[in-house]
Amino acid sequence: MGRRRAPELYRAPFPLYALQVDPSAGLLIAAGGGGAAKTGIKNGVHFLQLEQINGRLSASLLHSHDTETRATMNLALAGNILAAGQDAHCQLLRFQIHQQKSKNKAGKAGSKEQGPRQRKGAAPAEKSGAETHQEEIEFSVENLQAVQTDFSTDPLQKVVCFNHDSTLLATGGTDGYVRVWKVPTLEKVLEFKAHEGEIEDLALGPDGKLVTVGWDLKASVWQKDQLVTQLHWQENGPTFSNTPYRYQACSESGTFLGLGTVTGSVAIYIAFSLQRLYYVKEAHGIVVTDVAFLPEKGRGPELLGSQETALFSVAVDSRCQLHLLPSRRSVPIWLLLLLCVGLIVMTILLLQRAFPAFL
């Protein structure tokens, strides 16, 4: 039996490093690039339209935004605002989608003139001279403010996130400093040294607390720049191994946990019990750079269909893969019918015992 494989959803013309999902518009946003080196590999942010076609979740390129010489290494999303980590800087982007119906008269047979883009699944235009209605999609991306967020010898922004009401933005990088910025002006409101060495991940809570993890083997909780509590792997982690581990990521609690490994494997776990539900060994064959779940809001349920969850993964191999977890709560129709028949028979038997004179 061959190795289990995950469906390839999309392949970009550059290495992919970051991923975000906009459930309200049904967008998958993938970014990366070859950086400033003159290798001919482009840099960009690709906006993909997610759709259910013939019962399958698919993605088509809606818009490609060129980021010139800067590869995007990390992303955060708040509404239609993207925060992109590019080298030592954070670049804010605003994207907008406009959909409108346009009236066109069907052209003569053999005409080479092309009308506006027609979405997949739309009814084909008739070849008569009657008016046809096509859905035209206009997509625009605007560069907003940008600011340098890391100041080490070899500066690199490694992580970015918005707070819950999207009024603040927190960044961390190789210099170990957390910096918090107002949105959208990117005016700095807080700066403090959080870790000795690189910051791997951070998260802003609704109560104003900040969680950070770093290369110094520590996970810390902060109230502004004041340390609230801290975990150290060698003190709070497993004691059965002398291997030096470090905390890699921090995130909000949820139903599932998605995992991508340095060997390219992808897995889905139950968050509270860490029971593994899905695993594809070496799905990418090279380091997985980001994973993202399809949220169960907006167009999420519509796009999920009968699946319990969908996880997207990207890697340096330029591929975006789709990992589907079938619903564990679904009951086969034949079993429902069997249960119904059993209930009817049981009801009849009970009635016969209770009222033998009437049955």
C-alpha positions in Angstrom: 0.0 0.0 0.0 1.4 3.4 -1.0 2.1 6.3 1.3 -0.9 8.5 2.2 -0.8 11.7 0.3 -2.6 15.1 0.9 -4.2 16.9 -2.0 -2.2 19.7 -3.5 -4.4 22.8 -3.4 -2.1 25.3 -5.1 1.5 25.7 -6.3 3.1 29.1 -6.2 6.1 30.3 -8.3 8.1 30.9 -5.1 8.8 29.3 -1.7 5.8 29.7 0.7 6.4 30.8 4.2 3.2 32.3 5.6 -0.5 31.6 5.5 -3.8 33.2 6.6 -7.5 32.5 6.0 -10.2 35.1 5.7 -13.4 33.2 6.3 -15.7 36.1 5.6 -14.6 36.4 2.0 -13.5 32.7 1.6 -9.9 33.7 0.9 -6.7 31.8 1.4 -3.7 34.1 1.6 -0.3 32.6 0.9 3.0 34.6 0.9 6.7 34.1 0.4 9.4 34.6 -2.1 13.1 34.3 -2.9 14.1 37.5 -1.1 16.5 40.1 -2.4 18.9 37.7 -4.1 18.9 38.0 -7.8 17.9 34.4 -8.5 14.9 35.1 -10.7 12.5 33.9 -7.9 9.7 36.3 -7.4 8.3 37.7 -4.1 4.6 38.1 -3.5 1.4 37.6 -1.7 -1.2 35.5 -3.4 -4.9 35.7 -2.7 -6.8 32.5 -3.5 -10.6 32.1 -3.8 -11.8 29.1 -1.9 -14.8 27.3 -3.4 -16.8 24.1 -3.2 -16.9 22.6 -6.7 -18.6 19.3 -7.2 -18.3 18.5 -3.5 -14.6 19.3 -3.3 -12.8 22.2 -1.7 -10.7 24.0 -4.4 -8.7 27.2 -4.7 -8.0 29.5 -7.7 -5.7 32.5 -7.9 -7.7 35.7 -7.6 -4.9 38.2 -7.3 -1.1 38.3 -7.1 0.5 41.2 -5.2 4.2 41.8 -6.0 6.3 42.6 -3.0 9.3 43.5 -5.2 12.6 42.5 -3.5 11.0 41.6 -0.1 9.9 38.0 0.8 7.1 37.8 3.3 8.0 35.5 6.1 5.1 35.9 8.5 1.5 37.2 8.3 -1.3 38.4 10.6 -4.8 39.3 9.5 -7.4 41.7 10.9 -10.5 42.2 8.7 -9.1 43.4 5.4 -5.7 44.5 6.8 -2.6 42.3 6.5 0.5 42.7 8.6 3.4 41.2 6.6 6.9 40.6 8.1 9.4 41.4 5.4 13.1 41.2 6.4 13.4 43.6 9.4 10.2 45.5 8.6 6.4 45.2 9.1 4.4 46.2 6.1 0.6 46.9 6.4 -1.5 46.0 3.4 -5.2 46.7 2.8 -7.1 44.5 0.3 -10.5 45.1 -1.1 -12.9 43.0 -3.2 -15.6 44.5 -5.4 -18.1 42.3 -7.2 -20.5 43.7 -9.7 -22.7 42.3 -12.5 -22.1 43.6 -16.0 -24.3 43.3 -19.0 -22.7 42.1 -22.2 -24.1 41.2 -25.5 -22.8 37.9 -26.8 -20.2 38.5 -29.4 -20.2 37.1 -32.9 -19.0 33.5 -33.4 -15.2 33.5 -33.6 -14.7 36.8 -31.9 -11.4 37.1 -30.0 -12.6 39.8 -27.7 -12.7 38.7 -24.0 -15.2 40.0 -21.5 -14.7 40.3 -17.7 -13.5 37.3 -15.7 -16.3 34.8 -15.0 -16.2 32.9 -11.8 -16.0 29.2 -11.8 -19.4 27.5 -11.6 -21.2 30.3 -13.4 -23.5 29.3 -16.2 -21.9 29.6 -19.6 -23.1 32.5 -21.8 -25.4 31.6 -24.6 -24.2 32.1 -28.2 -27.2 34.2 -29.2 -27.3 38.0 -29.4 -29.2 38.2 -26.1 -27.7 40.1 -23.1 -25.8 38.0 -20.6 -24.9 38.8 -17.0 -21.4 38.1 -15.8 -19.9 38.6 -12.4 -16.9 40.8 -12.5 -14.4 40.7 -9.6 -12.2 43.7 -8.9 -9.4 43.1 -6.4 -7.0 45.8 -5.2 -4.2 45.8 -2.7 -2.8 49.0 -1.2 0.5 49.4 0.7 -0.1 51.3 4.0 2.4 52.1 6.6 5.7 50.3 7.1 8.1 50.3 10.0 11.4 48.6 11.1 10.6 46.2 13.9 13.9 44.4 14.5 17.4 45.9 15.1 19.8 43.0 15.6 23.0 42.5 13.7 21.2 40.4 11.2 17.7 41.8 11.7 14.6 39.8 10.9 11.0 40.0 12.1 9.9 36.5 13.0 6.4 36.9 14.3 3.5 39.4 14.2 0.0 39.4 15.6 -3.0 41.7 16.2 -4.8 42.1 19.5 -8.5 41.1 19.7 -10.0 44.4 18.6 -7.3 45.0 15.9 -6.2 48.3 17.5 -2.7 47.1 18.3 0.0 45.1 16.6 2.8 43.2 18.4 6.1 42.1 16.7 9.1 40.0 17.7 12.3 39.1 16.0 15.9 38.1 16.3 16.9 40.8 18.8 14.6 39.4 21.5 12.5 42.6 21.9 8.7 42.8 21.9 7.4 46.0 20.2 3.8 47.0 20.2 2.4 49.4 17.6 -0.9 51.3 17.1 -2.9 50.3 14.0 -2.9 51.7 11.3 -0.3 54.5 12.1 2.3 52.0 13.4 3.2 54.5 16.2 5.2 52.5 18.8 3.5 52.3 22.2 5.6 49.7 24.0 9.1 48.2 23.7 10.9 45.8 26.1 13.5 43.0 26.1 11.5 39.7 26.4 14.1 37.0 25.7 17.8 36.4 25.3 18.0 35.5 21.7 15.2 35.2 19.1 11.5 35.4 19.8 9.7 32.4 18.2 6.1 33.3 18.8 3.8 35.7 20.7 0.1 36.2 21.3 -1.9 39.1 22.6 -4.8 38.2 25.0 -8.1 40.1 25.4 -7.1 41.1 28.9 -4.0 42.9 27.6 -1.6 40.2 28.6 1.1 39.1 26.2 2.6 35.6 25.9 6.0 35.1 24.4 8.3 32.1 23.7 11.9 32.3 22.7 15.2 30.6 22.0 16.3 30.9 25.6 14.0 27.9 26.5 11.5 30.2 28.2 7.8 30.9 27.9 6.7 34.1 29.5 3.4 36.0 30.3 3.6 39.8 30.5 1.4 42.6 31.6 2.8 45.4 29.4 6.5 45.1 30.1 6.1 43.5 33.6 6.7 39.7 33.9 3.7 37.9 35.4 4.9 34.3 35.2 7.4 32.2 33.4 8.1 28.6 32.4 11.5 27.2 31.7 11.7 23.9 29.8 14.5 22.4 31.9 12.5 23.2 35.1 8.9 22.7 34.0 9.2 20.4 31.0 9.7 16.6 30.9 12.5 15.3 33.2 13.1 12.0 31.4 15.4 13.4 28.8 18.6 15.4 28.8 17.9 16.7 25.3 17.6 20.5 25.3 14.1 21.4 24.1 12.6 24.9 23.6 9.1 26.2 23.4 8.2 26.8 19.7 4.7 28.3 19.6 1.9 29.7 21.6 -1.8 30.0 20.5 -5.3 30.4 21.7 -7.2 27.2 22.8 -9.5 25.6 20.3 -10.9 22.2 19.3 -7.9 21.1 17.2 -4.2 21.5 17.1 -2.5 21.6 13.7 1.2 20.6 13.5 3.8 20.8 10.7 7.3 19.4 11.2 10.8 20.1 9.9 10.6 16.8 7.9 7.4 17.9 6.1 4.9 15.8 8.0 1.5 17.2 8.9 -0.8 16.2 11.8 -4.1 17.1 13.4 -4.7 16.5 17.2 -7.5 17.1 19.6 -6.3 20.2 21.5 -7.2 19.1 25.1 -6.1 15.5 25.0 -3.5 15.5 22.2 -5.1 12.5 20.6 -3.9 12.3 17.0 -6.7 12.2 14.5 -4.8 12.7 11.2 -1.2 12.2 10.1 0.6 12.4 6.7 4.3 11.5 6.9 6.5 13.8 4.9 3.5 15.4 3.1 5.8 18.1 1.8 9.1 16.4 2.1 10.7 19.6 3.4 10.2 21.9 6.3 6.6 23.0 6.8 6.7 26.7 7.3 3.1 27.5 8.3 -0.3 25.8 8.9 -3.8 27.4 9.3 -7.3 26.0 10.0 -10.4 27.0 8.0 -12.3 28.9 10.7 -15.9 27.7 11.5 -17.4 31.1 10.9 -18.2 33.2 7.9 -18.1 31.0 4.8 -16.3 28.3 6.8 -19.2 25.9 7.3 -20.2 26.2 3.7 -16.7 25.5 2.5 -16.2 22.6 4.9 -19.2 20.8 3.7 -19.4 17.4 5.4 -15.8 17.6 6.8 -15.2 18.3 10.5 -12.2 20.5 9.8 -9.8 21.6 7.1 -6.1 22.4 7.7 -3.9 24.2 5.1 -0.1 23.8 5.1 2.6 25.5 3.1 6.3 24.8 2.8 9.5 25.8 1.0 8.5 23.4 -1.8 6.1 26.2 -3.0 3.0 24.0 -2.4 -0.1 24.6 -0.4 -1.7 21.3 0.7 -5.2 20.6 2.0 -5.7 18.2 4.9 -9.4 17.2 5.6 -10.7 15.5 8.7 -13.9 13.7 8.0 -16.7 14.3 10.5 -16.6 11.8 13.4 -20.2 12.6 14.4 -21.8 11.5 11.2 -24.0 8.4 11.4 -24.6 6.3 8.2 -28.2 6.4 6.9 -28.5 2.6 7.1 -27.7 2.7 10.8 -30.3 5.5 11.4 -33.0 3.4 9.6 -32.0 0.4 11.6 -32.3 2.3 14.9 -35.7 3.7 13.8 -37.0 0.2 13.0 -35.7 -1.1 16.3 -37.4 1.7 18.2 -40.7 1.0 16.5 -40.5 -2.8 17.2 -39.6 -2.1 20.9 -42.5 0.4 21.2 -44.9 -2.2 19.9 -43.6 -4.9 22.2 -43.9 -2.6 25.2 -47.5 -1.6 24.3 -48.4 -5.3 23.9 -47.2 -6.0 27.4 -48.9 -3.0 28.9 -52.2 -3.3 27.1 -52.6 -6.9 26.0 -56.4 -6.6 25.8 -56.2 -3.9 23.2 -53.5 -5.3 20.9 
